[in-house]
Amino acid sequence: MEQVFFNEAAQDLKTIHDLLRWSVTCFSAANLWYGHGTDNAWDEAVQLVFPALYLPIDSQRDMCSGRLTYSERKRVIKLIQRRINERIPVSYLTNKSWFCGQEFYVDKRVVIPRSPIGELISQEFAGLISDKPQKILDMCTGSGCIAISCSLVFPESKIDAVDISEDALAITKKNICRHGVKKNVTPILSDLFSNMPHKHYDLIIANPPYVNVKDLKSLPHEYLHEPRLGLITGDNSLTLVLRILGSLKDYLAFHGIFICEVGNSMSDLITQFPDIPFTWIEFDQGGDGVFMMTKEQIIDMINLYPIFNV
């Protein structure tokens, strides 16, 4: 969109409601992709406009009629302009993302939280675990949202948050401090299990990169702003998943469970391992490509397929 269009808006729009309405119109006309925490133009506008004004997003009803200064309007409209022209996801423009009802700091060093595993955490893994886990591992933690959310749900648990990226762990540490869970969540720099302390976890959660180079070319432009290390696996979308599965027998407690997100690589996993009874989890709030396995199933899988014994 041309600059004159945005300059005119900064002059004419007066209230928060004006900005929200105008944002929705602009976003709809620009044919944006919504896949980083929202699925429609209105929610996208709310998550941009209110944080840009340093207002909580749940204050909509009280604040919408509030008039804005010219400098406030210019600041918000500049972000709207970047969202449209550069296709930058809203969370990178505001440095805010929401997961399990909690706000997390994010920037381009980490993938934006959006895993359906959040629904399982909010439900305390009902139907999947019988006892509250004492030791939890969050593999490929990124922003730390899964580890921190688990800590808030299970305050007695000790949780290790692992990532290969020092940049990502800097964000993890920032969010750990913000949520006051420093005593319970430990960030660990490691290439999967290579630098891990030897312990047995009651619950291991993994959300590794699972987009291959070929699929990257077909992704909406918004995804290209995310760090490749947290998104791309190379030519084989299952590379990291298989590495994780091959090591689990040494880290998962006898009664423990493993939960992993593989997204659109779900069909590849089923095709490659047709004899494995993956438990694919169904979500009420949308999302798929998340499976659960017990330690016994993992050992059977490793023994059955030579790929894990090289």
C-alpha positions, -999 to 999 in steps of 0.1 A, spaced: 0 0 0 12 35 -8 25 58 19 -1 85 12 -28 60 22 -12 56 57 -6 93 61 -42 100 54 -52 74 80 -30 90 107 -48 123 101 -84 111 99 -86 82 124 -93 93 160 -102 64 183 -90 29 190 -122 17 174 -114 36 143 -79 20 142 -93 -15 147 -119 -11 120 -94 4 96 -68 -23 104 -93 -51 97 -102 -35 63 -65 -32 54 -56 -67 65 -85 -82 46 -77 -63 14 -40 -72 17 -48 -110 18 -25 -116 47 -18 -150 61 -29 -157 97 -11 -186 113 9 -172 142 -17 -172 170 -47 -158 151 -69 -170 122 -88 -138 112 -83 -101 105 -101 -89 136 -80 -109 161 -49 -99 142 -59 -62 146 -66 -66 183 -32 -83 189 -14 -55 171 -33 -23 181 -36 -28 219 0 -39 226 12 -11 204 -7 13 227 7 -5 258 -28 -17 267 -39 -52 277 -58 -70 249 -87 -78 273 -95 -41 277 -112 -38 244 -147 -29 256 -136 -2 280 -110 14 257 -124 13 222 -140 48 223 -108 63 237 -93 91 215 -56 88 205 -29 114 201 -15 120 167 18 104 177 0 73 190 -19 69 157 13 73 137 30 46 159 2 21 154 -2 28 117 35 23 111 32 -12 125 1 -19 104 21 -7 74 49 -31 82 25 -60 88 11 -54 53 41 -44 32 67 -66 48 44 -95 59 60 -95 94 40 -115 119 23 -93 145 42 -110 174 75 -98 160 61 -63 157 49 -61 193 73 -86 209 43 -103 225 27 -137 220 2 -157 240 3 -194 249 -18 -212 274 -33 -179 284 1 -164 293 20 -136 276 55 -144 264 82 -122 250 93 -131 214 114 -117 187 130 -131 155 154 -153 175 126 -177 182 96 -193 164 63 -178 175 44 -200 199 14 -218 183 16 -254 192 -16 -273 199 3 -289 228 -8 -259 247 -43 -274 249 -29 -305 266 -10 -284 291 -41 -264 300 -59 -297 306 -30 -310 327 -26 -338 302 -59 -353 313 -63 -389 300 -26 -391 291 -9 -392 325 -22 -406 357 1 -388 382 15 -353 382 50 -355 365 79 -347 388 105 -344 361 97 -329 327 118 -323 296 109 -297 270 131 -305 239 136 -277 214 121 -252 238 125 -220 217 108 -192 237 103 -215 266 66 -213 264 59 -250 268 83 -255 297 71 -224 315 34 -232 310 41 -267 324 57 -252 354 27 -230 360 4 -260 358 27 -283 378 44 -260 403 61 -289 421 78 -302 389 114 -297 379 117 -289 342 146 -288 318 142 -266 287 166 -276 260 176 -259 228 206 -258 204 204 -221 199 220 -197 223 198 -169 209 167 -189 216 178 -197 252 183 -160 258 146 -156 251 138 -186 273 157 -171 302 140 -138 297 106 -155 299 116 -177 328 124 -145 348 92 -128 337 70 -157 349 90 -162 381 98 -199 375 136 -197 378 136 -223 406 118 -249 386 128 -244 350 164 -249 339 175 -238 304 201 -261 289 222 -255 257 224 -288 239 221 -304 204 191 -326 215 205 -350 241 242 -345 234 249 -323 264 221 -335 286 225 -347 322 216 -383 326 182 -385 342 148 -401 337 118 -379 329 82 -387 336 71 -365 307 92 -356 276 77 -330 252 93 -323 218 84 -297 192 113 -299 169 117 -283 135 98 -304 109 96 -283 78 119 -295 50 135 -273 24 111 -283 -3 80 -274 18 96 -241 28 92 -228 -7 54 -232 -5 50 -215 29 34 -180 32 59 -152 34 51 -146 70 70 -178 80 102 -167 63 107 -142 91 111 -170 116 146 -184 124 155 -212 100 172 -232 128 138 -234 147 118 -241 116 137 -261 90 152 -296 92 169 -299 58 158 -324 31 141 -348 55 113 -334 77 117 -363 102 155 -360 107 153 -345 142 122 -365 152 141 -398 145 172 -386 164 150 -379 194 131 -412 192 164 -431 190 176 -416 223 144 -417 244 150 -451 259 178 -437 280 159 -406 292 122 -416 296 112 -431 329 96 -466 328 61 -452 334 68 -420 314 52 -408 282 66 -389 252 46 -363 233 58 -349 200 46 -325 174 54 -333 138 27 -312 121 23 -319 84 50 -346 86 24 -368 103 18 -388 71 55 -393 65 59 -407 99 30 -431 95 43 -442 61 78 -448 73 67 -468 104 35 -485 94 38 -511 122 40 -486 151 7 -478 169 12 -440 173 -15 -424 194 -25 -393 175 -41 -367 197 -73 -350 188 -77 -313 198 -109 -294 206 -93 -261 197 -78 -272 163 -45 -285 153 -31 -320 146 2 -338 140 9 -345 177 14 -381 188 20 -398 222 41 -429 229 49 -449 260 85 -461 268 75 -497 260 63 -486 226 95 -467 219 117 -497 228 96 -519 205 100 -493 177 138 -492 182 141 -529 182 119 -533 151 135 -508 129 173 -510 121 174 -472 114 177 -467 152 206 -490 156 232 -474 133 
